[in-house]
Amino acid sequence: MNEFFEWDAAKYELDIPMVDQEHRLIIDAMNELHVLHSGKKSKAEIAAALRNLKTVTVAHFKNEELYMEKIGYADLRKHRHVHQHLLDRLEKFWFDFQVKGELTDEFFLFLKMWLKSHICGIDTQYAKQAHAA
């Protein structure tokens, strides 16, 4: 299967098992959404998959923030702000989907940007601190 977002361990793994596992769950949810969208599935099916993405994302951000607290990550406040910004954008796409009944190309571009920049950028910062300890 040609996945929308392919996991590349060399690029995306942080060597923090809980975080890596949750990142994979988010990617799985994104891929499921893309398959449903591409397959022209019903609004109800897509809505369920979008709710799942929101659920796993909220849980992951909470767990990740608790982990950063545990390791004493100095930029936790900034990271929380980034998480909230991502959740706000996701909520806007959810609202747009409820109104229009479809997901846009902009939504899928957002998903790609989110994981690539978030994991490869901001998440690597706390991972470095965790591994240095």
C-alpha positions, 0 to 999 in steps of 0.5 A: 500500500502506498501510504500518505505518510511513510514512517522512516525510522532513521528520520523520525524515531526519537529513541523514546519508545512511548513517544515513537509508538504514539507518533506511529499511531498518529501517522496511522490515523493520518493514513487512514484518513487519507485512504478514506478521503481518496476512496470517497468514503462517507462523511460519517466514516471520515468523521470517525477517522478524524475524531480518532486523529484528534483523540490520539493527538490530544492523548499524545500531546498530554503524554509528551508534555508529562514526559517533558516535565519529568525530564525537566525540559526547559522549553516545555512552555514553548512546546505546549504553545506549539501543541495548542497551535496544532490542536487549534488548526486541527479543530478548525479543519474539523469545523470546516469538515463539518460545514463542507463535508469534505477534507481539503488538500490544504488539510493533508498538506497541514498533516505532512507539515505537522509531523515532519516539522514537529518530529524532526524539529521541535521534538528532537530538541527534548529528545536530545536532552532526554538522551544526554541525561 
